[in-house]
């Protein structure tokens, strides 16, 4: 399922937690809460920059989780009260 990140744009994350009511006619998620991306050498720059910015524009997304593929490490961006993401490596 896609996450709508703009008027005519969307992303297909590796995994998503969505808490909205799904309309079968709509191919985008209604209320994505957590987005997961698995980092690879080819995609990690885009995941950390472009996708982070696009997902930040979707106000329902509370956590953006980047999972390292080559080592045991997870990066979590959590939205604070002001609407900005704070970064926490786990």
C-alpha positions as a Markdown table, in Angstrom:
| # | Residue | x | y | z |
|---|---|---|---|---|
| 1 | Unk | 0.0 | 0.0 | 0.0 |
| 2 | Unk | 1.1 | 3.5 | -0.7 |
| 3 | Unk | 1.5 | 6.4 | 1.6 |
| 4 | Unk | 0.4 | 9.6 | -0.1 |
| 5 | Unk | 3.2 | 12.2 | 0.4 |
| 6 | Unk | 2.0 | 14.9 | -2.0 |
| 7 | Unk | -0.8 | 15.8 | -4.4 |
| 8 | Unk | 0.4 | 13.3 | -7.1 |
| 9 | Unk | 3.1 | 11.4 | -5.2 |
| 10 | Unk | 3.4 | 8.5 | -2.9 |
| 11 | Unk | 5.8 | 6.1 | -1.4 |
| 12 | Unk | 5.8 | 2.3 | -0.9 |
| 13 | Unk | 7.7 | 1.7 | 2.4 |
| 14 | Unk | 9.0 | -1.8 | 3.4 |
| 15 | Unk | 6.4 | -2.0 | 6.2 |
| 16 | Unk | 3.8 | 0.3 | 7.8 |
| 17 | Unk | 1.5 | 0.3 | 10.8 |
| 18 | Unk | -1.8 | 2.0 | 9.8 |
| 19 | Unk | -4.7 | 2.8 | 12.2 |
| 20 | Unk | -7.2 | 4.1 | 9.7 |
| 21 | Unk | -10.3 | 2.6 | 8.2 |
| 22 | Unk | -9.5 | 1.3 | 4.8 |
| 23 | Unk | -11.5 | 2.1 | 1.7 |
| 24 | Unk | -11.1 | -0.7 | -0.7 |
| 25 | Unk | -11.3 | 1.7 | -3.7 |
| 26 | Unk | -8.3 | 3.7 | -2.4 |
| 27 | Unk | -4.8 | 2.3 | -2.9 |
| 28 | Unk | -3.2 | 4.6 | -0.3 |
| 29 | Unk | -3.2 | 4.1 | 3.5 |
| 30 | Unk | -5.7 | 6.3 | 5.3 |
| 31 | Unk | -3.8 | 6.9 | 8.6 |
| 32 | Unk | -0.1 | 5.6 | 8.6 |
| 33 | Unk | 1.3 | 5.8 | 12.1 |
| 34 | Unk | 4.7 | 4.0 | 11.8 |
| 35 | Unk | 6.8 | 3.6 | 8.7 |
| 36 | Unk | 9.7 | 1.1 | 8.4 |
| 37 | Unk | 12.5 | 1.3 | 5.7 |
| 38 | Unk | 15.3 | -1.3 | 5.5 |
| 39 | Unk | 18.5 | 0.5 | 4.6 |
| 40 | Unk | 20.7 | -0.8 | 1.8 |
| 41 | Unk | 23.9 | 0.8 | 0.3 |
| 42 | Unk | 21.9 | 1.8 | -2.7 |
| 43 | Unk | 18.9 | 3.4 | -1.0 |
| 44 | Unk | 20.1 | 4.7 | 2.4 |
| 45 | Unk | 20.9 | 8.3 | 1.3 |
| 46 | Unk | 17.4 | 8.7 | -0.2 |
| 47 | Unk | 15.9 | 7.0 | 2.9 |
| 48 | Unk | 17.7 | 9.4 | 5.2 |
| 49 | Unk | 17.0 | 12.6 | 3.3 |
| 50 | Unk | 14.3 | 12.7 | 0.6 |
| 51 | Unk | 12.0 | 10.1 | 2.2 |
| 52 | Unk | 12.5 | 11.5 | 5.7 |
| 53 | Unk | 11.3 | 14.9 | 4.4 |
| 54 | Unk | 8.4 | 13.5 | 2.5 |
| 55 | Unk | 7.2 | 11.3 | 5.4 |
| 56 | Unk | 7.6 | 14.3 | 7.7 |
| 57 | Unk | 4.9 | 16.1 | 5.6 |
| 58 | Unk | 2.4 | 13.3 | 6.5 |
| 59 | Unk | 1.2 | 14.5 | 10.0 |
| 60 | Unk | -0.2 | 11.1 | 11.0 |
| 61 | Unk | 3.2 | 9.4 | 10.9 |
| 62 | Unk | 4.5 | 9.4 | 14.4 |
| 63 | Unk | 7.6 | 7.2 | 13.9 |
| 64 | Unk | 9.9 | 6.7 | 10.9 |
| 65 | Unk | 12.1 | 3.7 | 11.6 |
| 66 | Unk | 15.2 | 2.9 | 9.6 |
| 67 | Unk | 16.6 | -0.6 | 10.0 |
| 68 | Unk | 20.2 | -1.2 | 9.1 |
| 69 | Unk | 20.7 | -4.2 | 6.9 |
| 70 | Unk | 24.4 | -4.8 | 7.5 |
| 71 | Unk | 24.5 | -4.5 | 11.3 |
| 72 | Unk | 22.2 | -4.7 | 14.4 |
| 73 | Unk | 21.1 | -1.1 | 14.5 |
| 74 | Unk | 17.8 | 0.8 | 14.2 |
| 75 | Unk | 17.3 | 4.5 | 13.8 |
| 76 | Unk | 14.0 | 5.9 | 15.1 |
| 77 | Unk | 12.7 | 9.3 | 14.2 |
| 78 | Unk | 9.8 | 10.2 | 16.6 |
| 79 | Unk | 7.5 | 13.3 | 16.1 |
| 80 | Unk | 7.5 | 15.6 | 19.0 |
| 81 | Unk | 4.8 | 18.0 | 20.2 |
| 82 | Unk | 5.9 | 20.7 | 17.8 |
| 83 | Unk | 5.5 | 18.3 | 14.9 |
| 84 | Unk | 9.3 | 17.8 | 14.2 |
| 85 | Unk | 11.1 | 14.5 | 14.2 |
| 86 | Unk | 13.7 | 13.7 | 16.9 |
| 87 | Unk | 16.3 | 11.1 | 16.1 |
| 88 | Unk | 17.2 | 8.1 | 18.4 |
| 89 | Unk | 19.6 | 5.3 | 17.5 |
| 90 | Unk | 18.7 | 2.0 | 19.1 |
